[in-house]
Amino acid sequence: MPKLAGVRTGSAPDPDSSAPTYSSLRGVRGPAHVVASMASASASRWRESPELRRSFLGWAALGLLLTAGSGVSAGWLGGRVGPGLWLGLGWWVITTTFLLVALDLNRRYPDRAPLSHLGLPNGLTSIRAYMAVPILLYATLPPQTEARPLFLCVASPVALLDVLDGWVARRVGMVTVLGRALDPIMDATFFSLSAVACLLLGFVPLWMGLLVLARYGIPAIAFLALYPWLPRRPEVVATRFGKVNTFASGVALAGSSLLVLAGAPTLIFDLILGAVLAATAAGQILTLVRRGVEELRSRS
């Protein structure tokens, strides 16, 4: 992974990209310093590249249309247009700010060459980010009879974007540092909120919803808590357990939801998928712990 600070646009690729340091922090660690360093580097990229600004603003405008439109439509169905609109706009502000802070990561992987446009793969990933909370609004604001089919109609294409953005990135040769960083964050956000929505709509039993939340929540909380204090950024690499679990999570939530809508029994389906989720989640967490221990030992 690349350095977040101390690298100028157009500089030579970092030969030690797998073990970067925050050179501008001078040994001082902490969440505020990491965010400030990322924001400073991204602000420089923003000033230096008009093409990047136009590209970013185009995707942000599309995100505004989706978040505000989703909030208004979900609120209108439930007779709460105001709360829906403000929740949609609030999420747009949060997501846009997050993407702006991370903008300096919009570099080709692995050579770190700066890109002058956000690109289709990262744009699709940003749409996943913008639509994370709106799918929850469709599950909570309208009456349940309307919320159930609406949630599935909106969440399904958003889930497919997870496959599409990665395929496009590999197909056109535009794998970026930003995309590799955003993908696991978007997976955690999407599946966590989808699990909450499915619980509220009665699509999945409590234990399955909590299992999905634990699989994504525990690693995410641990990463966010430890990441700003590390002297080097650990590279986020997908594991086989993680890939299988992500696929199984989608099948479990979507399959159980469709069975409930059809009035079919779900017990056997839930138990089978629950066992797969539990086994792969345990394997994923243990793999991450092992990697963390190996990393600490390598530094001692």
N, C-alpha and C positions, 0 to 999 in steps of 0.2 A: 504494500500500500504506500502511497506517496506521502511526503511531508505536507503538513497543512500550513506551515508558515516558513518564511525564510527562503521561498522559492519564487523567482520572478517569472512572469509570463515569457515563454519562449526560451527558458533556460534549458540546459541539457538535461536529459533524463537522469534521475537519481539512481546511481548504481546499486544503492542499498535500499531499494524500494520496499523490500520485504521486512525491513526493520527500521522504520523511520523514527525520528525524534522531533520534538517541538523545539527547534533551535532557538526561536525567538523568545521562548519562555525562560531561558536561563535557569532551568532546574525548578522553577516554580510551577506547581501543578494545581489543578482544581478546576471545577466546572466553568467558572466565570472566565478564567484565563484561556481555556480551550475554546469556548464560544467566541471570545473576543478575537483570538488569533484567526479562527476560521472566517469570522465576519470581516476582518481587516483584509485578508487575502481575497475574499469574494468581492469586496467593495472595489479593490484595485482592478479585478477582472471586469467588473461592471463598467467602470470608467473608461477602460482601455478598449472595449470591444462594442461598438454600436450594433454589430450584427448579433452578438450574444444578447444584448438588451432587447432587440426586436423579437428574437426568437422566444426569449423567456416571457416577455409581455404577451405574446400571442397565446402561449399555453396557459398563462395566468388568466387571460380574458376568457378562454374556454372554460377554465376551472370555475371562474366567477359565474358564468352562465349556468353551469351544472349545479353548483352548490346553492346559489340563490334560487334557481328554478326548482330544484328538488325541495328546498325548504318551503317555498311558497305552495307548491302543489301538494306536498304531504300535509302542510298546515291547513290548506283549504279543505282537504278531504276530512280532516278532523275538526274543522271549525276553529283552528288556531293559526291563522296565517301569520300574525305578528311574531309569535315565538318561533315558528318554523323559519321565517325569513331571517331573523336575528341569529338563530343557531347556525343556519347555513352560511351567513356572512361571517360569523365569528370563526367558523372552521376554515373558511377561505383565507382569512387573515392569518391564522395560525399556520396553515399549510404553506402559504406563500412566503411567510417569514422564514420558516424552516428551510424551504428550498433556496431562498436567497442566501441564507447563511452558508449553505453547503455548495454554493454555485462554483467555487473554485475547484471543486472536485470534478467539474465537467471537463475531464481530460481523458484522452484515449488510454485504454489499458492494454499492455502494462508500461508503455514507454512514456506516459505522462505528457504527451504532446497536447497543448491546450487546443480546445475546439471552439470555433467561432459561433456555433449554434447549439441549441439544446439537443436537437436530434429527435427523430421519431421514437426510438426506444425509450429515452428518458422522458419524452413527452407523454407517452402512454403510461409510464410508471407514475408520473405526476398526476395523471387523471385518476389512477387507482388511489392515490393519496387524497385527492379532492373529494372522491366519492365515498370515502370510508365512513364518515359520519352521516351523510345523507341516506345511506342504506339503513342506518339505525333509525333515522327520522321516519322513514316509510314504515318501519316496524312498530313505532310507538305512537305517532300522531293520529293516523286514520283509525277508524273502528277495526277490530280484529278481523272481521269478515273480509274487509278490503285490504287490510295490512298484510295478511298472509300471502295472497298471490302477488301483491305488489312487491313485497320484499324479495321473493324468488325471481321475479322478472327483472329487478334492478341488480340484485346481488350476483346473479349468474353471469351476465356479461362482464361485470367488474372482476369476478374471479377468473374469467377466461383471459383477461388482460395480463394476468400473471404469466400465462404461457406465451401469449402473443409478444409481449415486449422482449422477453428473452430470445424468442425465435427470430424476431426482427433484428435484434442486436447481433446475433451470430450470423445471420444471413447476409447482412450488409456490411459486416466487419466493423461495427461501431460499438464494441464493448467498451464501456467507460468506467472509470473509478466511481463516478457518481451513481451509475446504475448498479454496480456491485454493492455499494453501500446502502442504497435505498431499498433494494429488493427484499432483504430479510426484515427490514423495518416495516415495509408495507405488508409483508406476509403476517407479521405479528399483529399489526393494527387491524388488518382486514379480518383475520380469523377470530381475533379476540372479540371485536365488535359484532361479528356475525354470530358467534356463540351466544353473546348476550341477547341479541335479537331473537335467536331461535329459542332461547329459554323463555323470553317474554311472550313469544307467540305460541308456546307449548309444542314446539316442533321436536325438541329433544328432552330426555330426562335430565334432572339436575346433575347427576353424577357425570354424564357425558359432557355437558356444558362446562362443568368445573374442570374436567380432564383436559379439554381443549384450552381453556384459559390458563391452566397450570403449565401446559407444555410451552405456550408462547410467553406467558407472563413471567415465569421464574427466570428463564435465561435473559429476557429483556430487562427485567429489574436489576438482575445481577450485573449485566453488561453496563447499563446506564450508571449504576452506583460505582463501579470500579473503573470504568473507562477513563474518566477525566483525571484520575490520579496515577495512571500508568505512565512510565517514562517513554514507552513506545506504544504505538497503536497496534493491537493484534489484528492480523488479517482474518477477515471473516470468510471462511471457506465452507461450502455446503458439505454435509455428510450424507452418507447413504440413509442413515436413520432419519435425518431431517427431511430428505426428499420423499421418502416413503410416508413419513408422518404427515407432511403437508398434503400429499395426494389423498391419504386416508382421511384427513380432516375434512377436505372438501367433499369426498364421497359420503362421509358420515353425516355431515350437516345437510347436504343437498338430498341425499337418499332418504334420511329420516323425515325431512320436511315433505317430500313428495308422497311418502307412504301415509303420513298423517293427513295430508290433503285428500288422498284417495280413500281414506277410511280403512286402510289395511293395517294389520298388526305389525308392530315394529320391534317387539322384544328380541326376537332372534337376531334380526339385523343389527340392532343396537349392541347386543352382547358381542357379536363377532367383530364388528368394527371397533367397539370399545376395547377389546383385547388387543387388536392391532395398534390402536392409538396408545394404549398403556405401554406396550412392549417397545414400540419405536420411540416414544417420548422418553422412557427410561434410558434407552440406548443413546439418544441424542444428548441428554443431560450428562450422562456418564462420559461420553466422548468429549464434550466441552470441558468437563472437569479435568479429564486426563490431559488434554491439550494445555489447559491452564497450568497444571502442575509441572508439565514438561517445560513450559515457557519460563516459569519461575526458577526451576532447577538450572536451566541454561544460562540464567543471568547471575546465579550465585557463584 
